[in-house]
Amino acid sequence: MELLVLGPGCTKCQKLAEATAQAARELGLECQLSKITDLNQILTLRVMLTPALVVDGAVKVTGRVPSLEELKQILRAARPQPSAA
């Protein structure tokens, strides 16, 4: 799972990154968390409000820091489902 935290590096952006990492840890998810601070890259993803969270290419949160429980719900919903063999 690829997680991107978008923002200029402000306090809210840092809080979102920390909370997202904690939520992923608590759920036992394997993921790669990256912080994107470049405005051109952020605009390429069509994000106008930061902080923002992108999960596997889909923008899930913009302009706020969700609660830890809400982040867990977002990550659970985006978690790849095991294939039935």
C-alpha positions in Angstrom: 0.0 0.0 0.0 1.4 3.4 -1.0 0.5 6.3 1.3 1.3 9.9 0.5 1.0 12.9 2.8 0.8 16.1 0.8 1.6 19.5 2.2 4.3 22.1 2.7 5.7 20.5 5.9 3.5 22.4 8.4 2.5 21.2 11.8 -0.8 19.7 10.5 1.1 17.9 7.7 3.5 16.4 10.3 0.5 15.4 12.5 -1.2 13.7 9.6 2.0 11.8 8.7 2.5 10.6 12.3 -1.2 9.6 12.7 -1.2 7.8 9.4 1.9 5.9 10.3 0.4 5.0 13.7 -2.8 3.8 12.1 -1.0 1.6 9.6 1.2 0.2 12.4 -1.8 -0.6 14.6 -3.5 -2.3 11.7 -0.4 -4.3 10.8 -0.4 -3.0 7.3 2.7 -3.2 5.0 2.9 0.2 3.5 5.3 2.9 2.1 4.6 6.3 3.6 6.1 9.3 1.7 5.7 13.1 2.3 5.2 15.3 -0.8 6.1 18.9 -0.2 6.6 20.1 -3.8 3.6 22.3 -4.8 3.7 21.2 -8.5 3.4 17.5 -7.5 0.6 18.3 -5.1 -1.3 20.2 -7.8 -0.7 17.3 -10.2 -2.8 15.2 -7.9 -5.5 18.0 -8.0 -5.2 18.8 -4.3 -6.0 22.4 -3.4 -6.1 22.1 0.4 -3.4 20.6 2.6 -2.7 18.5 4.5 -4.0 15.7 2.3 -3.7 11.9 2.3 -3.5 9.8 -0.8 -3.9 6.1 -0.6 -2.8 4.0 -3.6 -3.3 7.0 -5.9 -6.7 8.0 -4.6 -7.1 11.2 -2.6 -8.9 10.3 0.7 -8.6 13.4 2.9 -7.9 17.1 2.2 -7.6 20.1 4.4 -7.7 18.5 7.8 -6.2 15.9 10.1 -8.7 13.1 10.7 -8.9 11.2 14.0 -6.8 8.0 14.4 -10.0 5.9 14.2 -11.1 7.6 11.0 -7.6 7.0 9.5 -7.9 3.3 10.4 -11.3 3.1 8.7 -9.8 4.7 5.5 -6.9 2.3 5.5 -9.1 -0.7 6.2 -11.3 0.1 3.3 -8.3 0.6 1.0 -6.5 -2.6 2.2 -6.0 -5.1 -0.6 -8.3 -8.1 -0.2 -6.6 -11.5 -0.2 -7.4 -13.4 -3.3 -9.4 -16.6 -3.0 -7.5 -19.5 -4.4 
